[in-house]
Amino acid sequence: MENFENLAERASAACLSCGRVSAAELEKALGVPVQQLIESVGASSVPEVDSFPPADADGQWEWPAVRAWVLRRNDPIPNSEVSEQGWQVLRDWLLRNLPIEHQCFKAPAELERDKRHGLTLGQRDFVERVLTAEAAGRTVPSPWVERILVLDGTDEVTELLVQVSRPTR
C-alpha cells in the first residue's frame, strides 16, 4: 500500500500527545486509516506476537504503543540464534529507538513522558520491544532491563512489563 511508505518516519515526526488518541488523530498524523494499519498486521514477520495495540472502550489508542508498533513494523524482531552474537543482535534491536539521554538528538516531543507509565517515547518503545521479544520466546534478562531503565529492582521491571502489556479500559 502506497500510504505505508515512510510510515516509521511519519510516526517518529508526529507531534501527538503521549496520551490517548482517536482514529482521526492517528490518520492525520500517519496518513493511513487505522483500519489499514490493523489489517497490515499480517505483513509483520511475527503477527501473532506483535499485533496492533488494542483500542480502549472509547475507541482510542495509547499513542506511545501505536508509535512503538509502527516503528517495529518496518524493523521486526531479528531472527537470531541463542548465543553471545545472537544476544548482541537482539540487544541492538531492543535499544534501537532509545536515545542516550545526555546525547539526545531527538525532538523535544520525543522526550515527552507517556502519561500512563511515565516513560519517554524511546523508553516506551524499548519496553514494547522487550514484550515483543518475550512473546516471541526470547529471553531478555530483567536485571539488564532494570539497568537500562534505571529502575529499583527486577520486581519493578516485572510490574512495569505487566502494566504496559495490559490493555487500558
N, C-alpha and C positions, 0 to 999 in steps of 0.2 A: 504494500500500500504506500502510495507516494507520500502521504502525510507522516509516515514514520521516519522519514529521512531526518536526521539531526534531532531526533526526539530527546536524546540524552542532553544535548547542548541546550535545548529549549527548557528542559526540566532544571538544569543547573542555573540557567539565567533567570528563571521565573521569580518574580518578586511577590510571592504569596505569603500570607501569614503562616506561622508554624502551627496553626490550629486546624480546625475543620474547614473543608472547602466543598462547595457544591459542584455538581456536574458542569454547570455553566462556567464556573471559575476555572475548573480543570481544562475544559475545552478551549477557553480563551487563552490560557497560559501555554497549553501544549499544542494547540492547533489540531487536535484529534478528538472526535467524540468519545466519551467514556466507554460507550458500548463497544467501539472498535478496539479500545485498549483491553477491555475484558476479554474480548474474543481473540485477541492476539496472544493470549497466554499459551496457546498451542505452539506458537513459534519459539517459545522458551525451550532451552535444552533439557530442562527437568521440570516440566509444568506441574507435576503432582506435588513438588516440594516448594514451588515458587509461584504460587497463584497471586492474582491481582488482589490487593488489600480489600477487605470487605467494607461495605458502607455501613454506617450506623442506622438506627431506626428512622432517622430523619433524612436518609439518603445522602449523607455527607461522608467524606473520607478524610482521614488524617493526612494532611499534605506531606509531612515527613515520610510516611510509609509509602505513599504513591511515588514520591520523588525517588526514594531508595529503590523501589521496584523498577521504575523506568530506567534508572542507571544500571541496574543488573540485567535488564532485558537485552542490552547490547554488549554486556560484559558478564556472561553467565559463569557460574562456578566452574573452575577448571577441572578437567579430568586428570587427576594426578595420583600416583601410587602412594602408599603409606611408606614414607621414607623421609630422611632429612631433606632431600631435594624436593620431594613432594610437599612437605610441610612449608618449605620456602615459597613454593608457587602458591599454595593456599594462603599463606600469611600475606604475601604481596597482594593477592586478590582481596582479602579481608580489609586491608589497610588502604586500598586504592583511593577512596574519597575522604579519608580522614586527614585533614590538614594538620601540620605541625603548628601548634598554637602560636609559638613565638616567631614562626616564619610564614605566617598565614598570608597567602596572596589571594585569598577568596574575597568576594564582595562582602560588605557588611551584613547583607541579608543571610549569607552563609553562616554567620556566627550567631544569628538569632536563635533563641532557645525554643525547642519543642515544648509547647505549653503543658503537655500531659506528663512528660518524663524528665524535663529539664535538661535535655541533651541538645547539643548543636546539631545542625543538619548532617554534618560529617560524622559525628558520633552516632546519630541515629542510623545512618547508612551502614556504619560499622556493625552495630547491633543487629540490624536486619540481615547483613551478610553472615554473621555468626549463626543466627537462627536458620538461615537457608543452608549453610554448611552442615549444621547438625541434623536438619531434616533430610539431607542427602546422605547421612550416615558417616559424616566426617567428625572427627574429634577435635574440638577447639578447647584447649586447657583453660579452665576457669581462672587459675592464677595469672595467666597471660592476659586474659580479658580484663581482669582486675587492675593489672599494671597499666594497660593501655588507657582505660577509662578513669584511672586514679580513684578507685573505689576502696572501701574499707572491708575487705574480706570476700571470700568466694560466696558466702551467703547473700551478700548484696548483689553479686553478679547473677546468681540464680534467680533472685527476686526480680531484678530488672528484666532478665530474659523472659520470665513468666509474664510480667506486666506488659511488655511490648508485644508478645505473641498473642495476648488475649484481646480479642476484638472489643471495641468500646460499644456500649449500648446507648 
